[in-house]
């Protein structure tokens, strides 16, 4: 079958190929090919390897797109494993409050935080949500993201949660980035249920989850297991109810304190436990035994001024597969750049650059159950790739713009 898209003479192709997820020392293997080439047809990869082997392996269709990658490193399209990008309003003034010393809890107690975004999102139409999120997706694409997870969770009422999820479905159909939808009705206890949180948990389980599942609007079910949000028992009940309805479990765990969320993830067999800033060694061992992926979000820790980051080195050394996400959200996810998340992973969480690249590609794809199609440059997978000027260290040059070209399903979506 003749190729209709080629990348030729890349200084290095970091294929990130191999079985997923990567754990321990295996997370450092990026499968580098020097003077590399990639050929694709109809958005699927036909060949990856040394350029000298290309002609013998692949014929080229007339009019094929040919990208000269001399002077460039090619990596898989980034997979952002955790975002909240569909919402209304903003909370930029809260950033100023944090810079002045206010904590996350203090801002929330004063009427800010998630509750403020809930009010704005409840007042927004589906078209409003789509319009605002589309601009964020464009920014993500320009930063090399080609697949991302997106959560609901700013409705905290059945119809608004469904509205958010319908907006995510529309964006997935309209935008080049592939979106993976997650239901997060248990993001916070809304104000009207604050004195009776168990009643809200019942609403999530008895009404929201069945409606979401019946409409096939989400693939995953998430819950924020944290002091002031949902207890381990409540989180377990929500995730088990989601699983019964066909929604696979993932969880916000141990972000602001040691909340027991990592242990819930292990007990329910969640695919991912996210944040994990306060995870301890016994909980990490439980994650490793259960095969749970740690999705780490260093950008959120930075913007929340938490003073600490998830212990990525400990998690990797204890054989927990580690992935990365940006946590794009209105309060603390102020950067949609996976390259910035990679930079923080290296300099604030003691990861090697190779480990961070695998975390932003293959392991992130596995955490979303997408490793069969994206996350690495391998024959049969989608032709999703990023070309950047220079070598791999270009990714961690904060303030520079090394990304020259972004390719999604064999089409140029950024650059040329």
C-alpha positions, 0 to 999 in steps of 0.5 A: 500500500503506497504511503500518502504521508512521509517524515524524512531524515529526522535527526532522531525519531523517539518512537517510544515503542514497546509494551505499555505501560512502562514501569521502573527502568523500562520507563527510560527507553524511548526507542530512539532511531537516528536519521529516521523516517516515518511513512503513513497511509490514511492516517495510520503508520506503515513504517518507522525506522532508519531512512535508508530502509524506507525505499525498500519497505514502502512505495510512495503515492503520487502527491504524497505529503513529504516533510523534511525533518532535518535538524529535528527530533520527532516524538509521538503526539502528546497525550494529556491524561488529565484535564478539566478544559470544558467550563465557563468563567475564569478565576484568575483573581484567585491567582492573585490571592494565592500570590498574596498568601491565601491557600486553596482551602481559604479561597474555597471557604470564601466562595471561590474555588470549584463552587465559583466555576460551578455557578458560571458553568450552570449559567452557560449554554452548551454552545458557550461551553463549546466555544470557550473550550475550542480556543483552549484546544487550539492552544493545546494543539499548538503545544503538541497535544494530539489526544487528551482526557476531558472531565465534566464536574463543573455542573454538580447537577444532572442536567449540567453534567450532561451538558458538559459531556455533550459539549465534550462529544461535540468538540471531539467530533469537531476538533483535530485533537481526540478527546476521551470523556470522563464523568466527574459528577463527584468533583465536589459537594455542591452548596445545596447539599453541603449539609447532607453530602451522602444525599449528593452521593446518592444523586450521583449514583442513582441518577447521574451515572445511569443517565450518563451511561444510557446516553453513552456520554463518558468512558470513565468515572472519576471522583475527588477523594479529598478532605472536604470533598469525598471520603474513601467510602463515598469514593468507593461507592461512586466508582463501583456504581460507575463500574457496574454501569460500564464506566471505568474507574479513575480517581483524584487521590492524595492531592492536598493531604493523605486522603486514602485515595491511592488505596481506593484506587488499588482496591477498586482496580482503577486505571489511574490515581491522579495527583498523588502529592501526598502518597506514601510508600505503602500506598505506592506499593499497593498501586504497583500490585494493582497495576494502577497508573500514577497520573502526576500533575506538576503544573497544578502543584506549581500554580496552587503553591503547595510547596511540594510535588508528587514523589515521582522518583519513589513511584517509579522506583517502586514499579508504578507506571507514571504518566503526566497531564496538565490539569487544565482548569480555571483555578490552577491548570493555567498551562496547557503545555505538555512540554511545561509539564515535562519540564516540571517533571524533570526539575521538580519531581526528579524524573529523567527527560526520557521518563518524562517523555514516556509519561507524556506519551505511551504511559499517558495513552495507557492510562486512558486505554488508548495505548493500542492506537496512540502514544508511540510511533509504531506500525498500525498506530495513528500518525500522531507526531510532533516535530521540534527543532533541535534535540530532545532537550529543546522540550525543556527550554521554558519560553522557547517555541521548539515545536515546528510541526504537529501532525494528527492522523497524518494531517498537518494541524500546526506548521508545515 
